[in-house]
Amino acid sequence: MKQWIGSAALCMNEEKKVLFVKNRDVQQWSLPSGGLEEGETPEQCCQREVFEETGYRISINQRLHIKRAIISSYQVETHYFLATCDERMATATIDSDIDEVNWWSIHEIERLELAFPEDLELIKRWSV
């Protein structure tokens, strides 16, 4: 079975809103995330993916969780990190597969069309 390893970031602002991205293809919201590139650690992947998808530079605060699943004959392992958004780069070019970047409260997230609904419990647990 093939393996896919990736990272996802739970970034919160001062108002306790969570950073989300909307994928252009599926029109669903998720935490900024993506797959490891050769030679990357999960932390480095997380920082790169958040920057590519949102334009934010982040600092990793702690590892939260590792989600394991089987999706389309892939063994998927996603490393979740709690992160702080340090600054948004005005010159950043957002990935073309990202339609929208937004900050949402927990109550707003509950009403969104989520790409990974199972992440909601994790977000609630760690965003208190």
C-alpha positions in Angstrom: 0.0 0.0 0.0 1.3 3.5 -0.9 1.8 6.0 1.9 1.1 9.7 2.0 2.4 11.8 4.9 1.4 15.4 5.4 0.8 18.2 7.9 -2.0 20.5 8.9 -1.9 23.7 10.9 -4.3 24.9 13.5 -3.6 28.7 13.6 -5.7 30.9 15.9 -5.7 34.7 16.1 -6.3 36.9 19.2 -10.1 36.6 18.7 -9.9 32.8 18.9 -10.7 32.5 15.2 -9.2 29.7 13.2 -7.4 30.1 9.8 -9.1 28.1 7.0 -8.7 27.7 3.3 -11.4 26.8 0.7 -10.3 24.4 -2.1 -11.2 25.5 -5.6 -12.0 22.0 -6.9 -14.2 20.7 -4.1 -15.5 24.0 -2.7 -15.0 22.8 0.9 -13.1 24.3 3.8 -10.1 22.8 5.7 -7.2 23.8 7.8 -4.1 24.7 5.7 -2.4 21.4 4.9 -0.5 19.4 2.4 2.0 16.6 1.7 5.7 16.3 2.7 8.2 17.0 0.1 11.5 15.1 -0.1 13.8 15.8 2.9 11.2 17.8 4.8 10.1 17.2 8.4 6.4 17.4 9.2 7.0 20.8 10.9 8.8 22.2 7.8 6.0 20.9 5.6 3.4 22.6 7.8 5.2 26.0 7.6 5.6 25.7 3.9 2.0 24.6 3.2 0.5 27.4 5.3 2.7 30.0 3.5 1.8 28.6 0.1 -1.9 28.4 0.8 -2.4 31.6 2.9 0.6 33.8 2.6 1.2 33.6 6.4 4.5 32.8 8.0 3.9 30.7 11.1 5.7 29.5 14.2 4.9 25.9 15.3 3.9 25.8 19.0 3.3 22.1 19.5 2.3 18.8 17.9 -1.3 18.1 18.5 -2.3 14.9 16.9 -1.5 12.4 14.1 -4.5 11.3 12.1 -4.2 8.0 10.3 -6.6 6.8 7.6 -6.8 4.7 4.5 -8.0 6.8 1.5 -8.1 5.4 -2.1 -5.5 2.7 -1.4 -3.2 5.2 0.4 -2.1 4.9 4.0 -2.5 8.5 5.0 -0.8 10.1 8.0 -1.5 13.7 8.8 0.5 15.5 11.5 -1.4 18.4 13.2 0.3 21.3 14.7 -0.8 24.3 16.8 0.8 27.3 15.2 0.9 31.1 15.5 0.7 33.3 12.4 3.6 35.7 12.6 3.0 37.9 9.6 1.2 37.8 6.3 3.5 38.5 3.3 1.8 41.1 1.0 3.8 39.7 -1.9 2.9 36.1 -1.4 1.3 34.2 -4.2 -1.5 31.9 -3.0 -1.7 28.4 -4.6 -4.0 28.3 -7.5 -6.1 25.5 -6.0 -7.1 27.8 -3.0 -10.2 29.8 -3.7 -10.5 31.7 -0.4 -8.6 32.2 2.9 -10.6 33.2 6.0 -10.6 33.3 9.8 -13.7 31.6 11.3 -15.0 31.3 14.9 -15.9 27.8 16.2 -19.6 28.5 15.7 -19.0 29.6 12.1 -16.9 26.5 11.4 -19.7 24.3 12.6 -21.8 25.6 9.7 -19.1 25.4 7.0 -18.9 22.6 4.3 -15.8 20.9 5.7 -13.5 18.7 3.6 -12.5 16.8 6.8 -15.5 17.0 9.2 -13.7 14.8 11.6 -11.3 17.7 12.3 -14.0 19.7 13.9 -13.7 17.8 17.3 -9.9 18.3 17.3 -10.3 22.0 16.5 -12.9 22.4 19.3 -10.6 20.6 21.8 -7.5 22.7 21.0 -9.0 26.1 20.5 -10.3 26.6 24.0 
